[in-house]
Amino acid sequence: MSSEPSNFQKYKLLIEFDGTDFCGWQLQKDSRTVQGCIEEALAPLFSERPRITGAGRTDSGVHATGMVAHFKAAEDRNAETILKALNANLPPDIRILKVQIADKDFHARFHAKWRGYAYRIRSEQRAIGRQYSWYLTDKLNLDELNKLASEVLGDRCFRSFSHERPDEEHYRSRIYRATWEKESEDVLFRIDGIRFLHGMVRLLVGTMLDITRGSLEFSNLQQIIEKEDVRFAGTKAPAHGLTLTAVGYHDWPQL
């Protein structure tokens, strides 16, 4: 097996994108994806089109304000030059917030120690911002929702809140924070953890709301967690209310 050549430079990107018109992050044939657009914008800057690696995969319609990715190239380019060139070539629904020269062993996905997501619910229909929040007329009980959210903290198996993937090695994660809070007229669910499974945050949001409505046979999340079967979860919240807000490469900060 050949070893990786030493004459390359590695770059780290901090990315913001509006996921409305994307079929998710990951490159797909004949579909518009965030990864595909960034790679296309990078291609004119290097002799070979770089392949970028993200800290995770977001579903179709999910947004990000703090996605991290890396790529390597044979040419040594100035970070500021790459930043300006990328933003000049990218569509308006993707912005590169920062470019840094990274250590050659840096890996955006494998070196990440935690990720943070926010899910936004809006109680009033508005024209501006409608693509970033789930409109619900329900009056939300934050005390009850926070009590439910506390049940996911710690190291747990989240198979009941994940769609099956053939490449999924296991369904465990450690959750550091799960809170519901008021922000002006909106309600935000914030969750930070080591890893998130396919559909996990959206299933957690919808299930907690279903429990508070009394539309599930379960009165808490622990009963559903113990089933280890996604068929016992509740509603899957729409993708457009979800935003990846942070990827951390240090220990999770105690808030």
N, C-alpha and C positions, 0 to 999 in steps of 0.2 A: 504494500500500500504506500503510495507516494505521500510525503509530508506536505503540509501547506507551505507555499513559497513565503520567504521572509520579506521580500521586497514589495510590500503593500502597505497602504495606510487605511486605518479604520476610522469611520466617522459616526458620530452619534447625533440623531435628530430628535428634537422635541416638536410634536406635530399637533395641530388643531384641525378638526374637520367637521363639517356638517354632513351627517350620514344620510340625509334625506334621499339623495339621488344616487347612492352607491349600493351595490350588492355586497356590502360588507367590506372588510379589510382585505381579505386574502385574494390573491391573484386567481382569476377564473377566466376560462376561455370564453370569448364573446360576451363578457359582462364587464360593466364599469365598476372597478374596485379602487380603493384608496391606494393599495400597494401598486397596482398597475399604473395609476396616474403618476405616482412619484417616480417610479422606475423610468417611465417614459420621459419625464422632465429631467431626470438625471443623465439620460443617455447621451445628449450632445456634449456633456462636460467631460466625458471620459472615453478612452479608446474602446472599451467594452462596456456594454450596458450593465450597470451594477444590479445585483439582486439584493433587495432590502429585507431585513428580518425585523418584525415587530415584536413588542413585548407580549402580545396576545392577539387573538382574533376577535373582532367585533362583528356582530350580525348585521344583516341588511337593515338600514335605517337607524342604527345606533350611532351616536355622536362621540366626539372626543375633544377634550381641551388639554389633555396631558399624555397623549400616546407617545411612546418612545420607540425608536427603531435604530438599527445600525446597518451600515453597508461597508464594504471594503473595495478598494480600487488600487490599481498599480500606480496611478499618478498621485502625487502629493499636491493637493489643492488647499488654498487658504479657506478657512471656515467661513469667513464673511463673504467671500466670493461665491461659494456654494449657496449660502443662504439667499443672497440677492438673485442669483441666477435661477434657483429653484422657484422662488416666489414670482419671478417674472414669467416663468414657463408654466406654472401650475394653474389649474382652473380656480375660480374665486371661492369654491367651497372647500379648498385645502390651503392652509397656511403653515409654513415652517416657522416656528417661533424661535428656534435656536439650532445652531450647528456647532458641534465641538469635535476636536480631534480626540479620539478615544484610544485607550490602551488596546494593543493588538489582541489581547485575550478577552476584551469586553464582549458580552453577549446580551442583547436587549431583553431576551426572554429568560434565559437560564440564570442570569445574575440578578434578576428582579426579586426582591424580598417581599413585596406586597403590592397590591393594586387597590385603587379606590374608585368607587362608582357613586353616582348620585342619580336618583330617579325623581322626577318632578311631576307633581300633580297640581292641576289648576282647577279652581272651583268656578271660575268665570270665563266664559268664552271670549277670546280676544283674537283679533286678526294678526297682531304682531306677536311672535313667539309661539304660535300654535303648534309649530313643527317640533318644539322642544319639550312639550309637556302633554300629559294625558288629562283631558278634560273630564271631570267627574262631578256630578251634582251632589254626591253623598257628603254628609257632614262627617268628617273623620274625627275619631276619638284618639288623640295622640297618646294619652295615657295607656289606653288599651293596646294600641299599636306598638308602643315602646316596650310594653310587657312581653308581647309576642316576639319582638325583635331580639330581646335579651336572651331568648332561648336558642339562638343560633351562635352565640359567642363561644369561642373555644374551638377545640379540635373535634370535628364531627364528620360523619359520612353524609354527603348531600346527594346521594343517588336519587332520592325522592324529588329533588329539585333540579334535575338535569336530564336532558335528552341523551339517549345512548349514542355513543360514538365508537366505531370499531377500533380507533387508535387510543381510546381513553384507558390509561393504565390503572387508575383507581379513582374513587369519587370522594376522597377526603380533602378537607381544607381546614385551615385555622382562621377563624374570623376574629379580628381585633376590635372592630367597631360596627354596630348596627343600630342606627338611631333614626327616629322620625322627628322632624322639627319644622316649625313654621318659619317661612321666609316671605315677609310682606303678605301678599294674598295667596301665595303658593304653599304647598307642603312638600318637603324634600325628605326622601329616604336616603340616608348615607350609609355606605357599607365599605369597610376596608378589610382585606384578607390576603392570605398568601396566594391563593389562586381562585379562579371562578370558572365553573363548568358551563357548558353550553346551555344557555337559557336560564341559568341559576338565579340571577338577580331578578329577572322579570317574573319568574315563577314564585319566588319568595314574596315579591310585592303583591302579586295577584292573590296568592294564597292567604296572606295576612289580611287583606281587605275582605276576602270571602269569609274568613272566620269571624271578623267583626260584624259582618252582615248577617251571620247565622246561616249562610248558604252551604256550609260544609258540615258533615257529621262530627268533625273534630273540633275541640275547643281550644287546642293549642298546637304548636308546631312540633313539639316533641313526639306526639303520637304519629305524625306523618313522617318525621325523620326516621323513626324506628321501623316503618314499613319498608324502607329502601326500595320504593317503587313509585315512579313518577305518576302512575295512574291515580294515586291518592292525593296528588297536589291539586291546587285550585286553578283559577284562571291565570293565564300567562299575560302579563301586562304588555301593552303595545311597545314596540321597539323605540318609537320616536321620543318617549319620555326619558330614555336612559342615556347617560353620558359617562364615558371613562374620564375621570378627573385627574388621576395621578398614578404614576408608577414609581415606586421607591426602591432605591438601591442601597439603602441603609436600614437599620432596624426601625420598625414602625414606631413613630413617636407617640408616647403616652399623652393623650390630649387632656 
